[in-house]
Amino acid sequence: MRYTELSIQTQREFPNNARSQGWGWLVRAGYLTRENQLLPLGEKLIERLKDFPLDSSNELQVLRSEKEAYFPLSTGGSEIAHCPSCQYTERLELAQFKKTPLPHEEERPLEKVSTPDCNTIEALANLLNVPKEKTAKALMYVRKADHKFVFIAVRGDMQLSEAKLGKLVGEVALADAESISRSGAEAGYASPIGLKDALILVDDLIPQSQNLAAGANEKGYHLLNTNYPRDYSAEIVADLVQAKAGDACPNCGKPLEVFSAIQIAAEANVETANLMLALAETYHDDKGLTLPSSASAFGVYLMHVPGKTMDTKAKAEEIYNALQTTGISVLFDDRDDRAGVKFNDADLIGCPVRVTVGEKGLKDGMVELKPRKEKENLTVALDDLTVRVKAFFA
């Protein structure tokens, strides 16, 4: 395809709203606008990426969960838990981890105590002078499908994962005051003990934790030494809490890392826009993109340097037509512009190979061939050019 047909507009400077290096190069090279809209060159690349292999045959860092693939990126919209030891990967909100129960204790009798102004776990732990892991945290929702009151108990040092909850009971919303009151609970002082008409779930660490402080379902009061299942039962006991950095990997026990990422595949479908960004983050240098042949909109960047005594553009046209017959995609820079402008744009766009047709070389029946990632130009005879280019992509 011809450069002028794609109306490519490269930029000399990084956009002032560059969210990452790779994104900035995509804008500078004319794949995206500053508003993150695809340009014709970007559309060509997106089409190419539909069959891109997400395997170990390239330098792209791909982190795989059971059904998804991610690329680490500080500005990414997904939080990922990852084990660098065994490669376990999962969205943070669904990640599993090995939980460590407290040392086993003999169950002690329930005791109701006054806890004024202790409607948070922090305040309760401070008043009782106990660690947060010796408390039970209450969370209350209403299931949207049938308005069922849903009560969840997790250990006080843990955070509920609403994603895990949703997978178990369906979509929920925070419980309103009427629903809480109707169940017999008291906001800020709630526990599963004595509730009516409630779907109760407890995190699987709760049955392994004895003598926890929990709400008495009465304002200003808590219960000491609550125990499951002695004092209450639940319809569901399952993993309900969110992992965090440093938690033990569920597979190998090594510490999990947590970082931001973008999703580049879900099930068998590649998310090509994110994949394009991941490739740009991975394949660039200080001059522009350095895309591999498996992930480039065009394999060859063909350009001519206007001559004084020879029609270099006409010869470049011949070469363009010859390369087209090989099945190799060619971007023909057919502009009558200065050589320096074209060289800069070739580096920005990042095709794997650049072929330069110049007057000096043509006088000897030669053209220049330069792989994008290499410093030196190769001088190739015109008669051998097609074979040499095909060999590069073999």
Secondary structure per residue as TSV (DSSP state, phi and psi in degrees):
chain	resnum	aa	ss	phi	psi
A	1	M	-	360.0	150.2
A	2	R	B	-87.9	144.6
A	3	Y	H	-55.8	-43.8
A	4	T	H	-69.6	-26.1
A	5	E	H	-68.0	-32.4
A	6	L	H	-86.5	-8.2
A	7	S	T	52.1	46.7
A	8	I	-	-70.4	132.5
A	9	Q	-	-126.2	102.7
A	10	T	-	-84.5	162.5
A	11	Q	-	-117.9	141.9
A	12	R	S	-79.9	-24.4
A	13	E	S	-123.9	157.1
A	14	F	-	-67.3	144.1
A	15	P	-	-64.5	145.0
A	16	N	T	-71.3	-11.4
A	17	N	T	-106.7	24.7
A	18	A	-	-60.0	119.5
A	19	R	-	-86.9	-15.8
A	20	S	S	-165.2	165.7
A	21	Q	H	-59.9	-48.6
A	22	G	H	-61.3	-42.2
A	23	W	H	-64.1	-39.8
A	24	G	H	-61.6	-40.2
A	25	W	H	-67.5	-36.6
A	26	L	H	-63.5	-37.3
A	27	V	H	-70.1	-46.5
A	28	R	H	-61.3	-35.8
A	29	A	T	-84.1	-3.3
A	30	G	T	87.1	21.2
A	31	Y	S	-87.2	-31.6
A	32	L	B	-133.7	156.0
A	33	T	-	-85.8	170.3
A	34	R	T	-65.1	-17.3
A	35	E	T	-94.0	11.8
A	36	N	S	69.1	27.6
A	37	Q	-	-95.1	142.8
A	38	L	B	-68.4	134.6
A	39	L	-	-99.1	169.0
A	40	P	H	-53.2	-39.6
A	41	L	H	-64.6	-39.8
A	42	G	H	-64.5	-37.8
A	43	E	H	-63.1	-38.1
A	44	K	H	-62.1	-43.5
A	45	L	H	-67.6	-41.7
A	46	I	H	-57.7	-43.2
A	47	E	H	-60.7	-38.8
A	48	R	H	-67.7	-33.6
A	49	L	H	-79.2	-6.9
A	50	K	T	-61.3	-25.7
A	51	D	T	-113.2	19.4
A	52	F	-	-68.9	131.9
A	53	P	-	-79.7	118.4
A	54	L	-	-90.0	71.8
A	55	D	S	-136.0	-169.2
A	56	S	T	-83.6	9.5
A	57	S	T	-81.8	1.0
A	58	N	S	-136.3	175.0
A	59	E	S	-84.6	-4.7
A	60	L	-	-63.8	128.6
A	61	Q	-	-82.2	103.4
A	62	V	-	-109.3	124.1
A	63	L	E	-107.1	124.4
A	64	R	E	-113.4	130.7
A	65	S	-	-95.2	-168.0
A	66	E	S	-63.0	-37.9
A	67	K	S	-124.8	-2.5
A	68	E	E	-132.9	162.1
A	69	A	E	-132.5	141.5
A	70	Y	E	-131.8	157.1
A	71	F	E	-124.1	124.7
A	72	P	E	-64.5	131.3
A	73	L	-	-157.2	125.5
A	74	S	T	-60.4	-26.9
A	75	T	T	-97.5	9.9
A	76	G	-	-68.3	156.0
A	77	G	S	-91.6	-2.7
A	78	S	E	-113.4	139.2
A	79	E	E	-97.4	131.2
A	80	I	E	-121.8	137.2
A	81	A	E	-98.8	132.6
A	82	H	E	-143.3	137.8
A	83	C	-	-103.0	112.3
A	84	P	T	-68.1	-14.3
A	85	S	T	-82.6	-52.6
A	86	C	T	-109.7	-0.3
A	87	Q	-	73.0	13.6
A	88	Y	-	-57.1	132.3
A	89	T	E	-140.6	136.9
A	90	E	E	-160.4	152.3
A	91	R	E	-56.0	136.7
A	92	L	G	-54.2	-40.7
A	93	E	G	-67.1	-17.3
A	94	L	G	-116.4	-0.4
A	95	A	-	-65.0	140.3
A	96	Q	-	-90.7	159.7
A	97	F	-	-157.8	158.4
A	98	K	B	-79.6	122.3
A	99	K	-	-93.7	144.9
A	100	T	-	-110.7	108.0
A	101	P	-	-67.3	155.5
A	102	L	-	-71.6	161.5
A	103	P	-	-54.8	138.8
A	104	H	-	-63.1	140.4
A	105	E	-	-126.2	155.4
A	106	E	-	-72.2	139.0
A	107	E	-	-69.6	134.2
A	108	R	-	-107.2	161.1
A	109	P	-	-66.3	149.5
A	110	L	-	-61.4	144.6
A	111	E	E	-143.6	123.4
A	112	K	E	-88.3	128.5
A	113	V	E	-130.3	151.3
A	114	S	E	-77.3	129.2
A	115	T	-	-137.0	67.0
A	116	P	T	-63.2	142.4
A	117	D	T	56.9	33.4
A	118	C	-	-119.4	65.4
A	119	N	-	-98.2	16.5
A	120	T	S	-131.0	158.4
A	121	I	H	-62.7	-39.4
A	122	E	H	-62.1	-46.9
A	123	A	H	-64.4	-40.1
A	124	L	H	-64.8	-45.7
A	125	A	H	-62.5	-38.8
A	126	N	H	-66.7	-43.3
A	127	L	H	-64.2	-43.9
A	128	L	H	-83.4	-9.9
A	129	N	T	58.6	47.8
A	130	V	-	-128.4	155.9
A	131	P	-	-69.1	154.8
A	132	K	G	-60.3	-27.3
A	133	E	G	-70.2	-7.3
A	134	K	G	-97.7	17.4
A	135	T	B	-123.2	164.2
A	136	A	E	-116.9	125.7
A	137	K	E	-93.1	135.8
A	138	A	E	-105.5	136.5
A	139	L	E	-134.4	138.2
A	140	M	E	-130.8	132.5
A	141	Y	E	-137.4	171.4
A	142	V	E	-125.6	129.0
A	143	R	E	-71.9	130.4
A	144	K	T	-68.6	-32.6
A	145	A	T	-65.9	-38.9
A	146	D	T	-135.9	8.3
A	147	H	-	63.4	22.4
A	148	K	-	-68.7	135.0
A	149	F	E	-74.5	128.0
A	150	V	E	-119.0	122.1
A	151	F	E	-114.3	131.0
A	152	I	E	-123.3	136.2
A	153	A	E	-119.9	126.7
A	154	V	E	-131.1	161.3
A	155	R	E	-65.0	147.6
A	156	G	T	-62.6	-21.2
A	157	D	T	-91.8	4.3
A	158	M	-	-108.8	160.1
A	159	Q	-	-114.4	133.0
A	160	L	B	-65.0	140.3
A	161	S	-	-99.3	109.6
A	162	E	H	-66.1	-25.0
A	163	A	H	-67.6	-42.6
A	164	K	H	-66.3	-40.4
A	165	L	H	-60.4	-45.6
A	166	G	H	-61.0	-36.4
A	167	K	H	-66.2	-28.3
A	168	L	H	-86.6	-38.2
A	169	V	H	-123.1	-6.2
A	170	G	-	97.3	-177.6
A	171	E	-	-68.2	137.6
A	172	V	E	-130.0	163.7
A	173	A	E	-132.0	156.5
A	174	L	E	-57.6	139.8
A	175	A	-	-70.3	141.8
A	176	D	-	-87.9	168.0
A	177	A	H	-59.9	-38.0
A	178	E	H	-64.7	-43.6
A	179	S	H	-63.8	-40.6
A	180	I	H	-63.6	-47.8
A	181	S	H	-63.0	-41.0
A	182	R	H	-63.2	-29.4
A	183	S	H	-79.9	-14.2
A	184	G	T	95.1	5.3
A	185	A	-	-88.4	166.4
A	186	E	-	-132.5	116.1
A	187	A	T	-56.6	131.6
A	188	G	T	87.5	-14.9
A	189	Y	S	-140.3	35.4
A	190	A	-	-96.8	152.8
A	191	S	-	-151.2	169.7
A	192	P	S	-76.1	-6.9
A	193	I	T	-73.0	120.2
A	194	G	T	81.4	10.7
A	195	L	-	-72.0	154.6
A	196	K	-	-126.0	146.8
A	197	D	S	51.9	48.8
A	198	A	E	-130.2	142.5
A	199	L	E	-89.3	111.2
A	200	I	E	-103.0	130.8
A	201	L	E	-124.9	140.5
A	202	V	E	-128.4	143.7
A	203	D	E	-66.0	147.6
A	204	D	T	-67.4	-6.1
A	205	L	T	-84.7	-20.0
A	206	I	G	-61.5	-46.5
A	207	P	G	-63.4	-16.7
A	208	Q	G	-96.7	6.5
A	209	S	-	-120.9	114.9
A	210	Q	-	-94.9	151.4
A	211	N	S	58.4	51.0
A	212	L	E	-87.9	145.1
A	213	A	E	-81.2	132.5
A	214	A	E	-146.2	167.1
A	215	G	E	-63.5	152.4
A	216	A	E	-99.3	6.3
A	217	N	E	56.7	34.5
A	218	E	E	-146.1	128.3
A	219	K	T	-58.0	129.6
A	220	G	T	85.8	9.2
A	221	Y	E	-137.7	146.1
A	222	H	E	-130.4	165.3
A	223	L	E	-109.4	132.5
A	224	L	E	-90.7	150.5
A	225	N	E	67.2	41.8
A	226	T	E	-77.3	142.9
A	227	N	-	-139.9	140.2
A	228	Y	T	-105.4	132.1
A	229	P	T	-100.3	14.8
A	230	R	T	-60.6	-43.0
A	231	D	S	-101.1	-15.6
A	232	Y	-	-165.8	161.8
A	233	S	-	-123.1	170.8
A	234	A	-	-139.7	148.0
A	235	E	S	-73.0	-30.2
A	236	I	E	-136.1	127.4
A	237	V	E	-116.6	117.5
A	238	A	E	-159.1	171.9
A	239	D	-	-71.8	118.1
A	240	L	-	-124.9	-0.7
A	241	V	B	-110.2	160.3
A	242	Q	-	-92.1	138.4
A	243	A	-	-72.6	162.9
A	244	K	-	-142.2	165.9
A	245	A	T	-57.1	134.5
A	246	G	T	95.9	-16.3
A	247	D	-	-64.2	156.2
A	248	A	B	-76.9	131.8
A	249	C	-	-57.5	137.0
A	250	P	T	-68.1	-19.5
A	251	N	T	-93.6	-49.2
A	252	C	T	-117.7	-9.6
A	253	G	-	85.1	-4.5
A	254	K	-	-76.1	159.6
A	255	P	B	-64.2	137.6
A	256	L	-	-80.8	146.6
A	257	E	E	-104.2	150.7
A	258	V	E	-127.2	130.0
A	259	F	E	-155.8	169.3
A	260	S	E	-83.3	153.2
A	261	A	E	-157.7	169.1
A	262	I	E	-115.9	145.5
A	263	Q	E	-83.2	128.0
A	264	I	E	-112.4	-6.5
A	265	A	E	-159.9	145.0
A	266	A	E	-136.3	128.2
A	267	E	T	55.3	-124.1
A	268	A	T	-103.2	9.8
A	269	N	E	-102.6	126.1
A	270	V	E	-83.3	132.4
A	271	E	-	-89.7	91.2
A	272	T	H	-63.5	-34.7
A	273	A	H	-64.6	-44.0
A	274	N	H	-69.1	-35.7
A	275	L	H	-63.4	-40.5
A	276	M	H	-58.8	-42.7
A	277	L	H	-65.7	-42.5
A	278	A	H	-60.8	-40.3
A	279	L	H	-65.6	-41.5
A	280	A	H	-64.8	-36.5
A	281	E	H	-65.1	-34.4
A	282	T	H	-85.3	-41.2
A	283	Y	S	-111.9	83.8
A	284	H	B	-157.0	158.2
A	285	D	-	-130.2	-160.7
A	286	D	S	-79.5	1.6
A	287	K	S	-110.3	-20.2
A	288	G	S	155.6	-157.1
A	289	L	B	-77.2	150.9
A	290	T	-	-131.2	53.5
A	291	L	-	-64.9	140.4
A	292	P	-	-74.2	164.2
A	293	S	G	-62.1	-28.3
A	294	S	G	-76.5	-8.9
A	295	A	G	-140.1	40.3
A	296	S	-	-121.6	139.2
A	297	A	S	-60.6	-34.0
A	298	F	-	-138.3	143.6
A	299	G	S	-77.3	-36.5
A	300	V	E	-125.2	134.3
A	301	Y	E	-102.5	109.6
A	302	L	E	-103.2	128.8
A	303	M	E	-140.6	155.3
A	304	H	E	-120.2	146.5
A	305	V	-	-100.9	115.4
A	306	P	-	-52.3	131.7
A	307	G	-	-102.1	169.6
A	308	K	S	-93.8	-31.7
A	309	T	S	-121.3	-8.7
A	310	M	S	-127.2	150.0
A	311	D	-	-88.6	83.3
A	312	T	H	-65.9	-29.2
A	313	K	H	-67.4	-39.5
A	314	A	H	-63.1	-41.2
A	315	K	H	-66.6	-38.0
A	316	A	H	-63.7	-36.0
A	317	E	H	-59.7	-43.1
A	318	E	H	-62.0	-44.7
A	319	I	H	-64.5	-41.3
A	320	Y	H	-56.2	-48.0
A	321	N	H	-64.8	-38.6
A	322	A	H	-66.5	-43.7
A	323	L	H	-68.1	-32.4
A	324	Q	H	-60.4	-33.6
A	325	T	T	-71.8	-14.6
A	326	T	T	-83.6	-10.3
A	327	G	T	89.1	0.0
A	328	I	-	-85.9	130.2
A	329	S	-	-75.2	135.2
A	330	V	E	-127.5	132.1
A	331	L	E	-102.1	110.3
A	332	F	E	-95.6	109.9
A	333	D	E	-78.8	93.1
A	334	D	-	-93.5	13.9
A	335	R	-	-74.6	143.5
A	336	D	-	-90.6	69.0
A	337	D	-	-119.5	171.0
A	338	R	-	-64.1	149.3
A	339	A	H	-59.4	-41.4
A	340	G	H	-61.1	-39.0
A	341	V	H	-62.1	-44.2
A	342	K	H	-68.1	-41.8
A	343	F	H	-60.5	-43.5
A	344	N	H	-62.4	-43.4
A	345	D	H	-67.9	-36.3
A	346	A	H	-60.9	-42.9
A	347	D	H	-66.0	-40.4
A	348	L	H	-61.5	-48.9
A	349	I	H	-69.4	-33.6
A	350	G	T	80.7	28.2
A	351	C	-	-62.8	148.5
A	352	P	S	-60.0	-31.9
A	353	V	E	-133.7	139.3
A	354	R	E	-114.9	131.3
A	355	V	E	-114.3	125.3
A	356	T	E	-116.7	124.5
A	357	V	E	-104.6	111.6
A	358	G	-	-127.9	158.8
A	359	E	H	-60.6	-44.8
A	360	K	H	-60.0	-46.0
A	361	G	H	-68.6	-40.4
A	362	L	H	-61.3	-31.1
A	363	K	T	-61.7	-25.7
A	364	D	T	-106.4	12.6
A	365	G	T	70.8	31.3
A	366	M	E	-127.2	157.4
A	367	V	E	-134.2	167.3
A	368	E	E	-98.2	137.2
A	369	L	E	-123.3	125.4
A	370	K	E	-133.9	113.3
A	371	P	E	-61.7	139.0
A	372	R	T	-58.9	-36.0
A	373	K	T	-87.8	-2.9
A	374	E	-	-105.8	154.6
A	375	K	S	-83.7	-34.1
A	376	E	S	-94.2	144.3
A	377	N	-	-82.3	148.6
A	378	L	E	-106.7	135.7
A	379	T	E	-96.3	121.7
A	380	V	E	-125.7	137.0
A	381	A	E	-66.9	141.3
A	382	L	G	-53.4	-40.0
A	383	D	G	-66.7	-23.6
A	384	D	G	-99.3	-4.5
A	385	L	H	-59.9	-48.4
A	386	T	H	-60.3	-42.7
A	387	V	H	-64.2	-42.9
A	388	R	H	-66.8	-38.7
A	389	V	H	-67.9	-43.7
A	390	K	H	-61.1	-38.1
A	391	A	H	-62.9	-33.6
A	392	F	H	-64.7	-32.8
A	393	F	T	-99.4	5.3
A	394	A	-	-68.0	360.0
